[in-house]
């Protein structure tokens, strides 16, 4: 039982991280110069496609987080595991595609999900 609680806690943290990413990408990035600096985006580039991309990306993260919470609430551990694999995969792509420059984001995104997967989440 303790093992399952750890899986659920780490999965919940992974989902919570993606709610945070939603807030950053969909709400704050289009409006905040400080957040734009975090993402390496200039204010003048926030018009048009980059703004649309960031809002879309943020909502994508929100939907993944909601699916994680749904799976946890309804004890659908295989669903949660599948989403955790998506989180880890996306973190890996972020790290590789930026040559490690956004390693902090990759760690924040991937480590809770990877740790939850390593816990196993068995009934």
C-alpha positions in Angstrom: 0.0 0.0 0.0 2.8 2.4 0.9 4.4 1.7 -2.6 1.1 2.7 -4.3 0.8 5.9 -2.3 4.3 6.9 -3.5 3.4 6.2 -7.1 0.2 8.2 -6.7 2.0 11.1 -5.0 4.8 11.3 -7.6 2.2 11.0 -10.4 0.2 13.8 -8.8 3.3 15.9 -8.6 4.0 15.2 -12.3 0.5 16.3 -13.2 0.8 19.4 -11.0 4.0 20.3 -12.8 2.1 20.3 -16.1 -0.6 22.5 -14.6 2.2 24.9 -13.8 3.5 24.6 -17.4 0.0 25.5 -18.6 0.0 28.6 -16.5 3.5 29.6 -17.7 2.8 28.9 -21.4 -0.8 29.8 -21.9 -1.3 32.6 -19.4 2.0 34.2 -18.5 4.3 33.8 -21.5 2.2 36.0 -23.8 2.1 38.7 -21.1 5.2 38.6 -19.0 8.7 39.7 -20.1 10.2 37.8 -17.2 8.6 34.5 -18.4 9.6 35.3 -22.0 13.2 35.4 -20.8 12.8 32.0 -19.1 11.8 30.6 -22.5 14.3 32.7 -24.5 11.6 34.5 -26.5 11.7 38.2 -27.3 8.6 40.3 -26.7 8.3 41.2 -30.4 8.1 37.5 -31.3 5.0 37.0 -29.1 2.7 38.2 -31.8 1.4 35.6 -34.2 2.5 32.0 -34.4 4.7 31.9 -31.3 1.9 33.2 -29.1 -0.5 30.6 -30.7 2.0 27.9 -30.2 2.6 28.7 -26.6 -1.1 28.8 -25.8 -1.7 25.5 -27.6 1.3 23.9 -25.8 0.0 25.1 -22.5 -3.4 23.6 -23.1 -1.8 20.4 -24.2 0.0 20.2 -20.9 -3.2 21.0 -19.0 -5.1 18.2 -20.8 -2.3 15.7 -19.9 -2.4 16.8 -16.3 -6.2 16.5 -16.2 -5.9 13.0 -17.6 -3.3 12.1 -15.0 -5.6 13.3 -12.2 -8.6 11.5 -13.8 -6.6 8.3 -13.9 -5.5 8.7 -10.3 -8.9 9.5 -9.0 -10.5 6.5 -10.9 -7.7 4.1 -10.1 -6.8 3.7 -13.8 -3.1 3.1 -13.2 -2.4 2.0 -16.8 -3.7 5.3 -18.1 -1.5 7.2 -15.6 1.5 5.1 -16.6 1.0 5.9 -20.2 0.8 9.6 -19.5 3.9 9.4 -17.3 5.8 7.9 -20.3 4.6 10.9 -22.4 6.0 13.3 -19.7 9.4 11.4 -19.7 9.5 11.3 -23.5 8.8 15.0 -23.8 11.4 15.8 -21.1 14.0 13.7 -23.1 13.1 15.5 -26.3 13.4 18.9 -24.6 16.8 18.0 -23.2 18.2 16.6 -26.5 16.6 19.2 -28.8 18.1 22.1 -26.9 21.5 20.4 -26.4 21.0 20.5 -22.7 20.4 24.2 -22.5 16.9 23.8 -21.0 18.1 21.0 -18.7 16.2 22.5 -15.7 12.9 22.3 -17.6 13.7 18.7 -18.6 14.5 17.8 -15.0 11.3 19.4 -13.6 9.2 17.8 -16.3 10.8 14.4 -16.3 12.1 13.4 -12.9 8.7 13.1 -11.0 7.2 11.1 -13.8 10.3 8.8 -14.1 10.4 8.3 -10.3 6.7 7.4 -10.4 7.3 4.9 -13.2 10.1 3.4 -11.2 7.8 3.0 -8.3 5.6 0.8 -10.5 2.1 1.6 -9.4 0.8 -1.9 -8.9 -2.5 -2.7 -7.3 
